[in-house]
Amino acid sequence: MYDIVESGKRIASLRKNAGYTQEQFGEKIGLSYRSIADIERGYRGTSIDTLVDISSLLNVSLDYLILGVEKQGEKGDKHVLEIVRGLSEEKKLFAAKILRGILHSLDE
């Protein structure tokens, strides 16, 4: 069940971990810092459009943002994405080539 207080706590935690102030975060998603504060404290909910913007900016699923649950495999996906983000473009292309080879081998 959707609990706006718990959802707000998750948003606040994710925002802080991403290094945004409430003001910076609000600017990114088109809300005032006051609105962000109200959402994070659970004083009010927000539209699905805003939740989609928040989940996209914070790189989390709507399931996690709203319900506090992650889909199976999501943690692993995030870990892989964090590793890949730190690579140069050349290394990303090389890693993709290796991964394609591995996946092709699994299909056989």
TADA-V218970 format. One record per residue. N is the residue number from 0. RES is the residue in one letter. PHI is phi in radians with two decimals (none if undefined). D_LAST is the distance of its C-alpha to the last C-alpha in Angstrom with 1 decimal. Layout:
# TADA-V218970
n & res & phi & d_last
N & RES & PHI & D_LAST
N & RES & PHI & D_LAST
This chain:
# TADA-V218970
n & res & phi & d_last
0 & M & none & 42.3
1 & Y & -1.33 & 43.1
2 & D & -2.04 & 45.7
3 & I & -1.15 & 47.1
4 & V & -1.21 & 48.5
5 & E & -1.15 & 45.3
6 & S & -1.07 & 43.3
7 & G & -1.07 & 46.0
8 & K & -1.09 & 45.7
9 & R & -1.11 & 42.0
10 & I & -1.07 & 42.7
11 & A & -1.06 & 45.4
12 & S & -1.11 & 43.3
13 & L & -1.12 & 40.4
14 & R & -1.05 & 42.9
15 & K & -1.11 & 44.6
16 & N & -1.11 & 41.4
17 & A & -1.41 & 40.6
18 & G & 1.53 & 44.0
19 & Y & -1.67 & 45.7
20 & T & -1.38 & 49.3
21 & Q & -1.07 & 50.1
22 & E & -1.15 & 51.7
23 & Q & -1.09 & 48.8
24 & F & -1.10 & 46.4
25 & G & -1.05 & 48.7
26 & E & -1.07 & 48.9
27 & K & -1.13 & 45.2
28 & I & -1.91 & 44.9
29 & G & 1.43 & 48.3
30 & L & -2.22 & 50.3
31 & S & -1.32 & 53.4
32 & Y & -1.08 & 53.2
33 & R & -1.12 & 55.4
34 & S & -1.12 & 52.8
35 & I & -1.07 & 50.1
36 & A & -1.05 & 52.5
37 & D & -1.14 & 53.2
38 & I & -1.16 & 49.5
39 & E & -1.14 & 48.7
40 & R & -1.48 & 51.7
41 & G & 1.35 & 50.7
42 & Y & -1.30 & 53.9
43 & R & -2.68 & 52.1
44 & G & -1.52 & 48.7
45 & T & -2.56 & 47.3
46 & S & -1.24 & 45.7
47 & I & -1.11 & 42.0
48 & D & -1.05 & 42.1
49 & T & -1.19 & 43.4
50 & L & -1.08 & 40.8
51 & V & -1.13 & 38.0
52 & D & -1.06 & 39.7
53 & I & -1.12 & 40.0
54 & S & -1.11 & 36.4
55 & S & -1.17 & 35.2
56 & L & -1.11 & 37.7
57 & L & -1.60 & 36.9
58 & N & 1.01 & 33.1
59 & V & -2.29 & 32.9
60 & S & -1.36 & 32.0
61 & L & -1.11 & 34.8
62 & D & -0.96 & 33.9
63 & Y & -1.21 & 34.8
64 & L & -1.07 & 37.8
65 & I & -1.52 & 39.3
66 & L & -1.87 & 38.2
67 & G & 1.40 & 37.3
68 & V & -2.08 & 33.8
69 & E & -1.86 & 30.5
70 & K & -1.20 & 27.4
71 & Q & -1.00 & 24.8
72 & G & 1.58 & 22.8
73 & E & -1.14 & 25.6
74 & K & -1.10 & 27.0
75 & G & -1.11 & 23.8
76 & D & -1.04 & 23.5
77 & K & -1.10 & 27.1
78 & H & -1.10 & 26.6
79 & V & -1.10 & 23.8
80 & L & -1.08 & 26.0
81 & E & -1.09 & 29.0
82 & I & -1.12 & 27.3
83 & V & -1.15 & 26.1
84 & R & -1.01 & 29.6
85 & G & -1.43 & 31.2
86 & L & -1.55 & 29.3
87 & S & -1.23 & 30.7
88 & E & -1.05 & 29.2
89 & E & -1.08 & 27.9
90 & K & -1.22 & 26.2
91 & K & -1.09 & 24.7
92 & L & -1.11 & 23.2
93 & F & -1.12 & 21.9
94 & A & -1.10 & 20.4
95 & A & -1.12 & 18.7
96 & K & -1.10 & 17.2
97 & I & -1.10 & 15.9
98 & L & -1.09 & 14.6
99 & R & -1.04 & 12.7
100 & G & -1.10 & 11.1
101 & I & -1.11 & 10.3
102 & L & -1.11 & 9.0
103 & H & -1.09 & 6.8
104 & S & -1.11 & 5.4
105 & L & -1.19 & 5.5
106 & D & -1.29 & 3.8
107 & E & -1.52 & 0.0
